[in-house]
Amino acid sequence: MALDPTSLPADVLTFLSEYHLASLTTFRPDGSPHVVPVGFSYDADARLVRVITWAESKKARNVAALTGGRAVVCQVDGGRWLSLEGVASVTSDPERVAAAVTGYAGRYRQPGERADRVTIEIEVDRILGRA
């Protein structure tokens, strides 16, 4: 079921704040999908998914190689599921990385320090699912 990213019901926002891992799908330069497990945070006001990673990870390199490319985060818990999709970018901007770390820590746990940390951001324009 399609959901309006600008007006998510309370049960969807709750589901997005609970401790659940997800899969992140990015696309390799040849167009084939690359799917990996991730933790993520979602900023409903900005409609932004944030995934922390390191600069040389395959997922970060995939996003960086495909400027304007799309990515999807999919979270599943039994019959509840959500896919958040949009244009992805990777950033090393300290403020944006700090926001991603804060979001991750609030949902999961405080991550360890990494000098090469970057953030994958997905500007969500499509949400499918049922929470």
Phi and psi in radians as a Rosetta constraint file:
Dihedral C 1 N 2 CA 2 C 2 CIRCULARHARMONIC -1.350 0.35
Dihedral N 2 CA 2 C 2 N 3 CIRCULARHARMONIC 2.421 0.35
Dihedral C 2 N 3 CA 3 C 3 CIRCULARHARMONIC -2.074 0.35
Dihedral N 3 CA 3 C 3 N 4 CIRCULARHARMONIC 2.621 0.35
Dihedral C 3 N 4 CA 4 C 4 CIRCULARHARMONIC -1.448 0.35
Dihedral N 4 CA 4 C 4 N 5 CIRCULARHARMONIC 1.948 0.35
Dihedral C 4 N 5 CA 5 C 5 CIRCULARHARMONIC -1.066 0.35
Dihedral N 5 CA 5 C 5 N 6 CIRCULARHARMONIC -0.331 0.35
Dihedral C 5 N 6 CA 6 C 6 CIRCULARHARMONIC -1.512 0.35
Dihedral N 6 CA 6 C 6 N 7 CIRCULARHARMONIC -0.156 0.35
Dihedral C 6 N 7 CA 7 C 7 CIRCULARHARMONIC -2.646 0.35
Dihedral N 7 CA 7 C 7 N 8 CIRCULARHARMONIC 1.324 0.35
Dihedral C 7 N 8 CA 8 C 8 CIRCULARHARMONIC -1.500 0.35
Dihedral N 8 CA 8 C 8 N 9 CIRCULARHARMONIC 2.408 0.35
Dihedral C 8 N 9 CA 9 C 9 CIRCULARHARMONIC -1.110 0.35
Dihedral N 9 CA 9 C 9 N 10 CIRCULARHARMONIC 2.761 0.35
Dihedral C 9 N 10 CA 10 C 10 CIRCULARHARMONIC -1.020 0.35
Dihedral N 10 CA 10 C 10 N 11 CIRCULARHARMONIC -0.660 0.35
Dihedral C 10 N 11 CA 11 C 11 CIRCULARHARMONIC -1.162 0.35
Dihedral N 11 CA 11 C 11 N 12 CIRCULARHARMONIC -0.547 0.35
Dihedral C 11 N 12 CA 12 C 12 CIRCULARHARMONIC -1.226 0.35
Dihedral N 12 CA 12 C 12 N 13 CIRCULARHARMONIC -0.787 0.35
Dihedral C 12 N 13 CA 13 C 13 CIRCULARHARMONIC -1.100 0.35
Dihedral N 13 CA 13 C 13 N 14 CIRCULARHARMONIC -0.669 0.35
Dihedral C 13 N 14 CA 14 C 14 CIRCULARHARMONIC -1.094 0.35
Dihedral N 14 CA 14 C 14 N 15 CIRCULARHARMONIC -0.820 0.35
Dihedral C 14 N 15 CA 15 C 15 CIRCULARHARMONIC -1.019 0.35
Dihedral N 15 CA 15 C 15 N 16 CIRCULARHARMONIC -0.654 0.35
Dihedral C 15 N 16 CA 16 C 16 CIRCULARHARMONIC -1.312 0.35
Dihedral N 16 CA 16 C 16 N 17 CIRCULARHARMONIC -0.174 0.35
Dihedral C 16 N 17 CA 17 C 17 CIRCULARHARMONIC -1.801 0.35
Dihedral N 17 CA 17 C 17 N 18 CIRCULARHARMONIC -0.224 0.35
Dihedral C 17 N 18 CA 18 C 18 CIRCULARHARMONIC -1.299 0.35
Dihedral N 18 CA 18 C 18 N 19 CIRCULARHARMONIC 2.779 0.35
Dihedral C 18 N 19 CA 19 C 19 CIRCULARHARMONIC -1.308 0.35
Dihedral N 19 CA 19 C 19 N 20 CIRCULARHARMONIC 1.780 0.35
Dihedral C 19 N 20 CA 20 C 20 CIRCULARHARMONIC -2.518 0.35
Dihedral N 20 CA 20 C 20 N 21 CIRCULARHARMONIC 2.410 0.35
Dihedral C 20 N 21 CA 21 C 21 CIRCULARHARMONIC -1.433 0.35
Dihedral N 21 CA 21 C 21 N 22 CIRCULARHARMONIC 2.946 0.35
Dihedral C 21 N 22 CA 22 C 22 CIRCULARHARMONIC -2.489 0.35
Dihedral N 22 CA 22 C 22 N 23 CIRCULARHARMONIC 3.054 0.35
Dihedral C 22 N 23 CA 23 C 23 CIRCULARHARMONIC -1.936 0.35
Dihedral N 23 CA 23 C 23 N 24 CIRCULARHARMONIC 2.496 0.35
Dihedral C 23 N 24 CA 24 C 24 CIRCULARHARMONIC -1.961 0.35
Dihedral N 24 CA 24 C 24 N 25 CIRCULARHARMONIC 2.197 0.35
Dihedral C 24 N 25 CA 25 C 25 CIRCULARHARMONIC -1.918 0.35
Dihedral N 25 CA 25 C 25 N 26 CIRCULARHARMONIC 2.083 0.35
Dihedral C 25 N 26 CA 26 C 26 CIRCULARHARMONIC -2.065 0.35
Dihedral N 26 CA 26 C 26 N 27 CIRCULARHARMONIC 3.071 0.35
Dihedral C 26 N 27 CA 27 C 27 CIRCULARHARMONIC -2.170 0.35
Dihedral N 27 CA 27 C 27 N 28 CIRCULARHARMONIC 2.301 0.35
Dihedral C 27 N 28 CA 28 C 28 CIRCULARHARMONIC -1.211 0.35
Dihedral N 28 CA 28 C 28 N 29 CIRCULARHARMONIC 2.833 0.35
Dihedral C 28 N 29 CA 29 C 29 CIRCULARHARMONIC -0.988 0.35
Dihedral N 29 CA 29 C 29 N 30 CIRCULARHARMONIC -0.427 0.35
Dihedral C 29 N 30 CA 30 C 30 CIRCULARHARMONIC -1.479 0.35
Dihedral N 30 CA 30 C 30 N 31 CIRCULARHARMONIC 0.025 0.35
Dihedral C 30 N 31 CA 31 C 31 CIRCULARHARMONIC 1.608 0.35
Dihedral N 31 CA 31 C 31 N 32 CIRCULARHARMONIC -0.131 0.35
Dihedral C 31 N 32 CA 32 C 32 CIRCULARHARMONIC -1.377 0.35
Dihedral N 32 CA 32 C 32 N 33 CIRCULARHARMONIC 2.594 0.35
Dihedral C 32 N 33 CA 33 C 33 CIRCULARHARMONIC -1.340 0.35
Dihedral N 33 CA 33 C 33 N 34 CIRCULARHARMONIC 2.561 0.35
Dihedral C 33 N 34 CA 34 C 34 CIRCULARHARMONIC -2.153 0.35
Dihedral N 34 CA 34 C 34 N 35 CIRCULARHARMONIC 2.020 0.35
Dihedral C 34 N 35 CA 35 C 35 CIRCULARHARMONIC -2.059 0.35
Dihedral N 35 CA 35 C 35 N 36 CIRCULARHARMONIC 2.224 0.35
Dihedral C 35 N 36 CA 36 C 36 CIRCULARHARMONIC -2.423 0.35
Dihedral N 36 CA 36 C 36 N 37 CIRCULARHARMONIC 2.662 0.35
Dihedral C 36 N 37 CA 37 C 37 CIRCULARHARMONIC -1.316 0.35
Dihedral N 37 CA 37 C 37 N 38 CIRCULARHARMONIC 2.480 0.35
Dihedral C 37 N 38 CA 38 C 38 CIRCULARHARMONIC -2.578 0.35
Dihedral N 38 CA 38 C 38 N 39 CIRCULARHARMONIC 2.808 0.35
Dihedral C 38 N 39 CA 39 C 39 CIRCULARHARMONIC -1.757 0.35
Dihedral N 39 CA 39 C 39 N 40 CIRCULARHARMONIC 2.619 0.35
Dihedral C 39 N 40 CA 40 C 40 CIRCULARHARMONIC -2.627 0.35
Dihedral N 40 CA 40 C 40 N 41 CIRCULARHARMONIC 2.854 0.35
Dihedral C 40 N 41 CA 41 C 41 CIRCULARHARMONIC -2.140 0.35
Dihedral N 41 CA 41 C 41 N 42 CIRCULARHARMONIC 2.733 0.35
Dihedral C 41 N 42 CA 42 C 42 CIRCULARHARMONIC -2.242 0.35
Dihedral N 42 CA 42 C 42 N 43 CIRCULARHARMONIC 2.203 0.35
Dihedral C 42 N 43 CA 43 C 43 CIRCULARHARMONIC -1.772 0.35
Dihedral N 43 CA 43 C 43 N 44 CIRCULARHARMONIC 1.770 0.35
Dihedral C 43 N 44 CA 44 C 44 CIRCULARHARMONIC -1.132 0.35
Dihedral N 44 CA 44 C 44 N 45 CIRCULARHARMONIC -0.634 0.35
Dihedral C 44 N 45 CA 45 C 45 CIRCULARHARMONIC -1.127 0.35
Dihedral N 45 CA 45 C 45 N 46 CIRCULARHARMONIC -0.732 0.35
Dihedral C 45 N 46 CA 46 C 46 CIRCULARHARMONIC -1.549 0.35
Dihedral N 46 CA 46 C 46 N 47 CIRCULARHARMONIC -0.161 0.35
Dihedral C 46 N 47 CA 47 C 47 CIRCULARHARMONIC 0.917 0.35
Dihedral N 47 CA 47 C 47 N 48 CIRCULARHARMONIC 0.955 0.35
Dihedral C 47 N 48 CA 48 C 48 CIRCULARHARMONIC -2.304 0.35
Dihedral N 48 CA 48 C 48 N 49 CIRCULARHARMONIC 2.139 0.35
Dihedral C 48 N 49 CA 49 C 49 CIRCULARHARMONIC -1.529 0.35
Dihedral N 49 CA 49 C 49 N 50 CIRCULARHARMONIC 2.400 0.35
Dihedral C 49 N 50 CA 50 C 50 CIRCULARHARMONIC -2.202 0.35
Dihedral N 50 CA 50 C 50 N 51 CIRCULARHARMONIC 2.267 0.35
Dihedral C 50 N 51 CA 51 C 51 CIRCULARHARMONIC -2.179 0.35
Dihedral N 51 CA 51 C 51 N 52 CIRCULARHARMONIC 2.148 0.35
Dihedral C 51 N 52 CA 52 C 52 CIRCULARHARMONIC -1.529 0.35
Dihedral N 52 CA 52 C 52 N 53 CIRCULARHARMONIC 2.522 0.35
Dihedral C 52 N 53 CA 53 C 53 CIRCULARHARMONIC -2.796 0.35
Dihedral N 53 CA 53 C 53 N 54 CIRCULARHARMONIC -2.892 0.35
Dihedral C 53 N 54 CA 54 C 54 CIRCULARHARMONIC -2.083 0.35
Dihedral N 54 CA 54 C 54 N 55 CIRCULARHARMONIC 2.729 0.35
Dihedral C 54 N 55 CA 55 C 55 CIRCULARHARMONIC -0.974 0.35
Dihedral N 55 CA 55 C 55 N 56 CIRCULARHARMONIC -0.660 0.35
Dihedral C 55 N 56 CA 56 C 56 CIRCULARHARMONIC -1.644 0.35
Dihedral N 56 CA 56 C 56 N 57 CIRCULARHARMONIC 0.168 0.35
Dihedral C 56 N 57 CA 57 C 57 CIRCULARHARMONIC -1.155 0.35
Dihedral N 57 CA 57 C 57 N 58 CIRCULARHARMONIC 2.645 0.35
Dihedral C 57 N 58 CA 58 C 58 CIRCULARHARMONIC -1.068 0.35
Dihedral N 58 CA 58 C 58 N 59 CIRCULARHARMONIC -0.697 0.35
Dihedral C 58 N 59 CA 59 C 59 CIRCULARHARMONIC -1.106 0.35
Dihedral N 59 CA 59 C 59 N 60 CIRCULARHARMONIC -0.735 0.35
Dihedral C 59 N 60 CA 60 C 60 CIRCULARHARMONIC -1.163 0.35
Dihedral N 60 CA 60 C 60 N 61 CIRCULARHARMONIC -0.717 0.35
Dihedral C 60 N 61 CA 61 C 61 CIRCULARHARMONIC -1.157 0.35
Dihedral N 61 CA 61 C 61 N 62 CIRCULARHARMONIC -0.663 0.35
Dihedral C 61 N 62 CA 62 C 62 CIRCULARHARMONIC -1.061 0.35
Dihedral N 62 CA 62 C 62 N 63 CIRCULARHARMONIC -0.824 0.35
Dihedral C 62 N 63 CA 63 C 63 CIRCULARHARMONIC -1.115 0.35
Dihedral N 63 CA 63 C 63 N 64 CIRCULARHARMONIC -0.777 0.35
Dihedral C 63 N 64 CA 64 C 64 CIRCULARHARMONIC -1.102 0.35
Dihedral N 64 CA 64 C 64 N 65 CIRCULARHARMONIC -0.578 0.35
Dihedral C 64 N 65 CA 65 C 65 CIRCULARHARMONIC -1.320 0.35
Dihedral N 65 CA 65 C 65 N 66 CIRCULARHARMONIC -0.371 0.35
Dihedral C 65 N 66 CA 66 C 66 CIRCULARHARMONIC -2.042 0.35
Dihedral N 66 CA 66 C 66 N 67 CIRCULARHARMONIC 1.220 0.35
Dihedral C 66 N 67 CA 67 C 67 CIRCULARHARMONIC -0.931 0.35
Dihedral N 67 CA 67 C 67 N 68 CIRCULARHARMONIC 2.221 0.35
Dihedral C 67 N 68 CA 68 C 68 CIRCULARHARMONIC 1.427 0.35
Dihedral N 68 CA 68 C 68 N 69 CIRCULARHARMONIC 0.078 0.35
Dihedral C 68 N 69 CA 69 C 69 CIRCULARHARMONIC -1.303 0.35
Dihedral N 69 CA 69 C 69 N 70 CIRCULARHARMONIC 2.825 0.35
Dihedral C 69 N 70 CA 70 C 70 CIRCULARHARMONIC -1.781 0.35
Dihedral N 70 CA 70 C 70 N 71 CIRCULARHARMONIC 2.741 0.35
Dihedral C 70 N 71 CA 71 C 71 CIRCULARHARMONIC -2.532 0.35
Dihedral N 71 CA 71 C 71 N 72 CIRCULARHARMONIC 2.834 0.35
Dihedral C 71 N 72 CA 72 C 72 CIRCULARHARMONIC -2.401 0.35
Dihedral N 72 CA 72 C 72 N 73 CIRCULARHARMONIC 2.354 0.35
Dihedral C 72 N 73 CA 73 C 73 CIRCULARHARMONIC -1.906 0.35
Dihedral N 73 CA 73 C 73 N 74 CIRCULARHARMONIC 2.287 0.35
Dihedral C 73 N 74 CA 74 C 74 CIRCULARHARMONIC -2.207 0.35
Dihedral N 74 CA 74 C 74 N 75 CIRCULARHARMONIC 2.159 0.35
Dihedral C 74 N 75 CA 75 C 75 CIRCULARHARMONIC -1.967 0.35
Dihedral N 75 CA 75 C 75 N 76 CIRCULARHARMONIC 2.324 0.35
Dihedral C 75 N 76 CA 76 C 76 CIRCULARHARMONIC -2.305 0.35
Dihedral N 76 CA 76 C 76 N 77 CIRCULARHARMONIC 2.404 0.35
Dihedral C 76 N 77 CA 77 C 77 CIRCULARHARMONIC -2.577 0.35
Dihedral N 77 CA 77 C 77 N 78 CIRCULARHARMONIC 1.692 0.35
Dihedral C 77 N 78 CA 78 C 78 CIRCULARHARMONIC 1.061 0.35
Dihedral N 78 CA 78 C 78 N 79 CIRCULARHARMONIC -2.204 0.35
Dihedral C 78 N 79 CA 79 C 79 CIRCULARHARMONIC -1.444 0.35
Dihedral N 79 CA 79 C 79 N 80 CIRCULARHARMONIC -0.094 0.35
Dihedral C 79 N 80 CA 80 C 80 CIRCULARHARMONIC -1.579 0.35
Dihedral N 80 CA 80 C 80 N 81 CIRCULARHARMONIC 2.363 0.35
Dihedral C 80 N 81 CA 81 C 81 CIRCULARHARMONIC -2.750 0.35
Dihedral N 81 CA 81 C 81 N 82 CIRCULARHARMONIC 2.642 0.35
Dihedral C 81 N 82 CA 82 C 82 CIRCULARHARMONIC -2.494 0.35
Dihedral N 82 CA 82 C 82 N 83 CIRCULARHARMONIC 2.400 0.35
Dihedral C 82 N 83 CA 83 C 83 CIRCULARHARMONIC -2.050 0.35
Dihedral N 83 CA 83 C 83 N 84 CIRCULARHARMONIC 2.173 0.35
Dihedral C 83 N 84 CA 84 C 84 CIRCULARHARMONIC -1.968 0.35
Dihedral N 84 CA 84 C 84 N 85 CIRCULARHARMONIC 2.116 0.35
Dihedral C 84 N 85 CA 85 C 85 CIRCULARHARMONIC -2.218 0.35
Dihedral N 85 CA 85 C 85 N 86 CIRCULARHARMONIC 2.580 0.35
Dihedral C 85 N 86 CA 86 C 86 CIRCULARHARMONIC 3.029 0.35
Dihedral N 86 CA 86 C 86 N 87 CIRCULARHARMONIC -3.012 0.35
Dihedral C 86 N 87 CA 87 C 87 CIRCULARHARMONIC -1.275 0.35
Dihedral N 87 CA 87 C 87 N 88 CIRCULARHARMONIC 2.310 0.35
Dihedral C 87 N 88 CA 88 C 88 CIRCULARHARMONIC -1.894 0.35
Dihedral N 88 CA 88 C 88 N 89 CIRCULARHARMONIC 2.604 0.35
Dihedral C 88 N 89 CA 89 C 89 CIRCULARHARMONIC -2.525 0.35
Dihedral N 89 CA 89 C 89 N 90 CIRCULARHARMONIC 2.841 0.35
Dihedral C 89 N 90 CA 90 C 90 CIRCULARHARMONIC -2.118 0.35
Dihedral N 90 CA 90 C 90 N 91 CIRCULARHARMONIC 2.418 0.35
Dihedral C 90 N 91 CA 91 C 91 CIRCULARHARMONIC -2.401 0.35
Dihedral N 91 CA 91 C 91 N 92 CIRCULARHARMONIC 2.570 0.35
Dihedral C 91 N 92 CA 92 C 92 CIRCULARHARMONIC -1.958 0.35
Dihedral N 92 CA 92 C 92 N 93 CIRCULARHARMONIC 0.133 0.35
Dihedral C 92 N 93 CA 93 C 93 CIRCULARHARMONIC -0.970 0.35
Dihedral N 93 CA 93 C 93 N 94 CIRCULARHARMONIC 2.150 0.35
Dihedral C 93 N 94 CA 94 C 94 CIRCULARHARMONIC -0.986 0.35
Dihedral N 94 CA 94 C 94 N 95 CIRCULARHARMONIC -0.666 0.35
Dihedral C 94 N 95 CA 95 C 95 CIRCULARHARMONIC -1.203 0.35
Dihedral N 95 CA 95 C 95 N 96 CIRCULARHARMONIC -0.693 0.35
Dihedral C 95 N 96 CA 96 C 96 CIRCULARHARMONIC -1.254 0.35
Dihedral N 96 CA 96 C 96 N 97 CIRCULARHARMONIC -0.666 0.35
Dihedral C 96 N 97 CA 97 C 97 CIRCULARHARMONIC -1.137 0.35
Dihedral N 97 CA 97 C 97 N 98 CIRCULARHARMONIC -0.727 0.35
Dihedral C 97 N 98 CA 98 C 98 CIRCULARHARMONIC -1.077 0.35
Dihedral N 98 CA 98 C 98 N 99 CIRCULARHARMONIC -0.690 0.35
Dihedral C 98 N 99 CA 99 C 99 CIRCULARHARMONIC -1.104 0.35
Dihedral N 99 CA 99 C 99 N 100 CIRCULARHARMONIC -0.681 0.35
Dihedral C 99 N 100 CA 100 C 100 CIRCULARHARMONIC -1.172 0.35
Dihedral N 100 CA 100 C 100 N 101 CIRCULARHARMONIC -0.721 0.35
Dihedral C 100 N 101 CA 101 C 101 CIRCULARHARMONIC -1.117 0.35
Dihedral N 101 CA 101 C 101 N 102 CIRCULARHARMONIC -0.753 0.35
Dihedral C 101 N 102 CA 102 C 102 CIRCULARHARMONIC -1.064 0.35
Dihedral N 102 CA 102 C 102 N 103 CIRCULARHARMONIC -0.775 0.35
Dihedral C 102 N 103 CA 103 C 103 CIRCULARHARMONIC -1.108 0.35
Dihedral N 103 CA 103 C 103 N 104 CIRCULARHARMONIC -0.740 0.35
Dihedral C 103 N 104 CA 104 C 104 CIRCULARHARMONIC -1.118 0.35
Dihedral N 104 CA 104 C 104 N 105 CIRCULARHARMONIC -0.809 0.35
Dihedral C 104 N 105 CA 105 C 105 CIRCULARHARMONIC -1.080 0.35
Dihedral N 105 CA 105 C 105 N 106 CIRCULARHARMONIC -0.641 0.35
Dihedral C 105 N 106 CA 106 C 106 CIRCULARHARMONIC -1.202 0.35
Dihedral N 106 CA 106 C 106 N 107 CIRCULARHARMONIC -0.496 0.35
Dihedral C 106 N 107 CA 107 C 107 CIRCULARHARMONIC -1.667 0.35
Dihedral N 107 CA 107 C 107 N 108 CIRCULARHARMONIC -0.595 0.35
Dihedral C 107 N 108 CA 108 C 108 CIRCULARHARMONIC -2.072 0.35
Dihedral N 108 CA 108 C 108 N 109 CIRCULARHARMONIC -1.481 0.35
Dihedral C 108 N 109 CA 109 C 109 CIRCULARHARMONIC -2.853 0.35
Dihedral N 109 CA 109 C 109 N 110 CIRCULARHARMONIC 2.901 0.35
Dihedral C 109 N 110 CA 110 C 110 CIRCULARHARMONIC -1.196 0.35
Dihedral N 110 CA 110 C 110 N 111 CIRCULARHARMONIC 2.118 0.35
Dihedral C 110 N 111 CA 111 C 111 CIRCULARHARMONIC -1.319 0.35
Dihedral N 111 CA 111 C 111 N 112 CIRCULARHARMONIC 2.779 0.35
Dihedral C 111 N 112 CA 112 C 112 CIRCULARHARMONIC -1.187 0.35
Dihedral N 112 CA 112 C 112 N 113 CIRCULARHARMONIC 2.854 0.35
Dihedral C 112 N 113 CA 113 C 113 CIRCULARHARMONIC -1.340 0.35
Dihedral N 113 CA 113 C 113 N 114 CIRCULARHARMONIC 2.512 0.35
Dihedral C 113 N 114 CA 114 C 114 CIRCULARHARMONIC -2.517 0.35
Dihedral N 114 CA 114 C 114 N 115 CIRCULARHARMONIC 2.241 0.35
Dihedral C 114 N 115 CA 115 C 115 CIRCULARHARMONIC -1.243 0.35
Dihedral N 115 CA 115 C 115 N 116 CIRCULARHARMONIC -0.458 0.35
Dihedral C 115 N 116 CA 116 C 116 CIRCULARHARMONIC -1.780 0.35
Dihedral N 116 CA 116 C 116 N 117 CIRCULARHARMONIC 0.418 0.35
Dihedral C 116 N 117 CA 117 C 117 CIRCULARHARMONIC -1.178 0.35
Dihedral N 117 CA 117 C 117 N 118 CIRCULARHARMONIC 2.410 0.35
Dihedral C 117 N 118 CA 118 C 118 CIRCULARHARMONIC -2.333 0.35
Dihedral N 118 CA 118 C 118 N 119 CIRCULARHARMONIC 2.994 0.35
Dihedral C 118 N 119 CA 119 C 119 CIRCULARHARMONIC -2.212 0.35
Dihedral N 119 CA 119 C 119 N 120 CIRCULARHARMONIC 2.326 0.35
Dihedral C 119 N 120 CA 120 C 120 CIRCULARHARMONIC -1.620 0.35
Dihedral N 120 CA 120 C 120 N 121 CIRCULARHARMONIC 2.217 0.35
Dihedral C 120 N 121 CA 121 C 121 CIRCULARHARMONIC -2.014 0.35
Dihedral N 121 CA 121 C 121 N 122 CIRCULARHARMONIC 2.369 0.35
Dihedral C 121 N 122 CA 122 C 122 CIRCULARHARMONIC -2.045 0.35
Dihedral N 122 CA 122 C 122 N 123 CIRCULARHARMONIC 2.085 0.35
Dihedral C 122 N 123 CA 123 C 123 CIRCULARHARMONIC -1.433 0.35
Dihedral N 123 CA 123 C 123 N 124 CIRCULARHARMONIC 1.725 0.35
Dihedral C 123 N 124 CA 124 C 124 CIRCULARHARMONIC -1.247 0.35
Dihedral N 124 CA 124 C 124 N 125 CIRCULARHARMONIC 2.152 0.35
Dihedral C 124 N 125 CA 125 C 125 CIRCULARHARMONIC -2.165 0.35
Dihedral N 125 CA 125 C 125 N 126 CIRCULARHARMONIC -0.046 0.35
Dihedral C 125 N 126 CA 126 C 126 CIRCULARHARMONIC -2.573 0.35
Dihedral N 126 CA 126 C 126 N 127 CIRCULARHARMONIC 2.272 0.35
Dihedral C 126 N 127 CA 127 C 127 CIRCULARHARMONIC -2.277 0.35
Dihedral N 127 CA 127 C 127 N 128 CIRCULARHARMONIC 2.238 0.35
Dihedral C 127 N 128 CA 128 C 128 CIRCULARHARMONIC -2.098 0.35
Dihedral N 128 CA 128 C 128 N 129 CIRCULARHARMONIC 2.605 0.35
Dihedral C 128 N 129 CA 129 C 129 CIRCULARHARMONIC 2.553 0.35
Dihedral N 129 CA 129 C 129 N 130 CIRCULARHARMONIC -2.965 0.35
Dihedral C 129 N 130 CA 130 C 130 CIRCULARHARMONIC -2.603 0.35
Dihedral N 130 CA 130 C 130 N 131 CIRCULARHARMONIC 2.107 0.35
